[in-house]
Amino acid sequence: MHYLRYLGRLLAEIGAYARRNKAWWLVPLVIVMLVLGLLIVTGQAAAPFIYTLF
């Protein structure tokens, strides 16, 4: 659970940096990276179950 706290703190710091330095291009970049990471994690978890179907 500490991982989620650190992830939240990291995202808050990135948001504060983007707001302070007007670097709004960072926000979509971070969102895309989070979505890709989520897809990779869920894809790895589902792989053993998919192999048993074939």
N, CA and C of each residue as an Amber inpcrd file, in Angstrom:
protein
   162
   0.8060000  -1.1990000   0.0000000   0.0000000   0.0000000   0.0000000
   0.8490000   1.2630000   0.0000000   2.0980000   1.1100000   0.4110000
   2.9760000   2.2760000   0.3840000   3.2130000   2.7360000  -1.0500000
   3.1540000   1.7720000  -1.9820000   3.3820000   2.0910000  -3.3780000
   2.3590000   3.1090000  -3.8790000   1.1020000   2.9280000  -3.4940000
   0.0640000   3.8630000  -3.9420000   0.2630000   5.2510000  -3.3480000
   0.7400000   5.3000000  -2.1040000   0.9910000   6.6010000  -1.4790000
   2.1140000   7.3290000  -2.2120000   3.1780000   6.5940000  -2.5570000
   4.2940000   7.2150000  -3.2680000   3.8930000   7.6130000  -4.6810000
   3.0540000   6.7990000  -5.3190000   2.5840000   7.1480000  -6.6560000
   1.7320000   8.4060000  -6.6200000   0.8630000   8.5150000  -5.6160000
   0.0500000   9.7190000  -5.4750000   0.8900000  10.9550000  -5.2170000
   1.9100000  10.8040000  -4.3720000   2.7990000  11.9240000  -4.0870000
   3.5720000  12.3350000  -5.3430000   4.0170000  11.3440000  -6.1180000
   4.7440000  11.6410000  -7.3490000   3.8580000  12.3730000  -8.3530000
   2.6210000  11.9060000  -8.5060000   1.7040000  12.5690000  -9.4350000
   1.3680000  13.9860000  -8.9810000   1.2470000  14.1800000  -7.6720000
   0.9890000  15.5290000  -7.1580000   2.1760000  16.4510000  -7.4270000
   3.3790000  15.9510000  -7.2640000   4.5550000  16.7740000  -7.5420000
   4.6810000  17.0990000  -9.0230000   4.3630000  16.1360000  -9.8860000
   4.4070000  16.3950000 -11.3270000   3.3550000  17.4370000 -11.7000000
   2.1660000  17.3300000 -11.0990000   1.1150000  18.3240000 -11.3520000
   1.5190000  19.7040000 -10.8750000   2.1400000  19.7790000  -9.7000000
   2.5960000  21.0740000  -9.1820000   3.6860000  21.6600000 -10.0760000
   4.5870000  20.8080000 -10.5570000   5.6490000  21.2760000 -11.4560000
   5.0480000  21.8140000 -12.7590000   4.0800000  21.0730000 -13.3080000
   3.4590000  21.5100000 -14.5630000   2.7180000  22.8310000 -14.3680000
   2.0560000  22.9840000 -13.2410000   1.3120000  24.2140000 -12.9710000
   2.2700000  25.3900000 -12.7550000   3.3460000  25.1500000 -12.0180000
   4.2870000  26.2260000 -11.6920000   5.0660000  26.6890000 -12.9130000
   5.4880000  25.7410000 -13.7610000   6.3330000  26.0830000 -14.9050000
   5.5790000  26.1470000 -16.2290000   4.2540000  26.0580000 -16.1600000
   3.4120000  26.1030000 -17.3630000   3.8250000  25.0280000 -18.3660000
   4.1730000  23.8500000 -17.8530000   4.5700000  22.7270000 -18.7000000
   3.3850000  21.7740000 -18.8350000   2.3270000  22.2320000 -19.4910000
   1.1010000  21.4460000 -19.5860000   1.2460000  20.2420000 -20.4920000
   2.2990000  20.1860000 -21.2940000   2.5230000  19.0370000 -22.1510000
   2.8770000  17.7950000 -21.3260000   3.2540000  17.9780000 -20.0590000
   3.5840000  16.8380000 -19.2090000   2.3470000  16.0410000 -18.8060000
   1.2150000  16.6880000 -18.6900000   0.0040000  16.0180000 -18.1920000
  -0.4390000  14.8910000 -19.1320000  -0.6010000  15.1220000 -20.4380000
  -0.9840000  14.0000000 -21.3070000   0.0880000  12.9200000 -21.3750000
   1.3380000  13.3110000 -21.2800000   2.4250000  12.3350000 -21.3060000
   2.3410000  11.3960000 -20.1050000   2.0940000  11.9360000 -18.9390000
   1.9740000  11.1230000 -17.7280000   0.7450000  10.2260000 -17.8070000
  -0.3490000  10.7420000 -18.3230000  -1.5680000   9.9380000 -18.4470000
  -1.3490000   8.7620000 -19.3870000  -0.7120000   9.0040000 -20.5170000
  -0.4340000   7.9260000 -21.4720000   0.4940000   6.8870000 -20.8480000
   1.4970000   7.3220000 -20.1140000   2.4080000   6.3750000 -19.4710000
   1.6930000   5.5380000 -18.4160000   0.7890000   6.1410000 -17.6490000
   0.0320000   5.3880000 -16.6570000  -0.8870000   4.3600000 -17.3120000
  -1.5380000   4.7360000 -18.4020000  -2.4300000   3.8090000 -19.0970000
  -1.6320000   2.6490000 -19.6940000  -0.4970000   2.9340000 -20.3020000
   0.3320000   1.8650000 -20.8530000   0.8430000   0.9300000 -19.7630000
   1.2460000   1.4780000 -18.6460000   1.6930000   0.6530000 -17.5340000
   0.5860000  -0.2290000 -17.0100000  -0.6240000   0.3180000 -16.9190000
  -1.7690000  -0.4610000 -16.4680000  -2.0870000  -1.5870000 -17.4470000
  -1.9990000  -1.3110000 -18.7410000  -2.2440000  -2.3470000 -19.7440000
  -1.1980000  -3.4520000 -19.6780000   0.0400000  -3.1060000 -19.4400000
   1.0950000  -4.1080000 -19.3380000   0.8720000  -4.9920000 -18.1180000
   0.5460000  -4.3910000 -16.9990000   0.3360000  -5.1710000 -15.7700000
  -0.8640000  -6.0910000 -15.9090000  -1.9720000  -5.5860000 -16.4360000
  -3.1550000  -6.4310000 -16.5740000  -2.9600000  -7.4850000 -17.6590000
  -2.1940000  -7.1820000 -18.6780000  -1.9140000  -8.1590000 -19.7300000
  -1.0740000  -9.3100000 -19.2210000  -0.1350000  -9.0350000 -18.3350000
   0.6890000 -10.0960000 -17.7760000  -0.1190000 -10.9710000 -16.8320000
  -1.0620000 -10.3880000 -16.1330000  -1.8600000 -11.1620000 -15.1860000
  -2.8420000 -12.0700000 -15.9190000  -3.3010000 -11.6720000 -17.0910000
  -4.2930000 -12.4530000 -17.8170000  -3.6690000 -13.5030000 -18.7250000
  -2.3860000 -13.4160000 -18.9860000  -1.7410000 -14.3140000 -19.9390000
  -1.8550000 -15.7920000 -19.5570000  -1.5990000 -16.1970000 -18.3220000
  -1.7020000 -17.6380000 -18.0160000  -3.1120000 -18.1900000 -18.2230000
  -4.1290000 -17.3870000 -17.9970000  -5.4990000 -17.8590000 -18.1690000
  -5.8670000 -17.9740000 -19.6360000  -5.2930000 -17.1260000 -20.4680000
  -5.5810000 -17.1950000 -21.9090000  -4.9580000 -18.4470000 -22.5140000
  -3.7500000 -18.8160000 -22.0700000  -3.0740000 -19.9820000 -22.6070000
  -3.8350000 -21.2690000 -22.3110000  -4.5500000 -21.3390000 -21.1970000
  -5.2880000 -22.5560000 -20.8710000  -6.5220000 -22.7270000 -21.7520000
  -6.9900000 -21.6560000 -22.3790000  -8.1530000 -21.7700000 -23.2510000
  -7.8100000 -22.4280000 -24.5770000  -6.5620000 -22.3540000 -24.9960000
  -6.1680000 -22.9070000 -26.2910000  -5.3830000 -24.1300000 -26.0490000
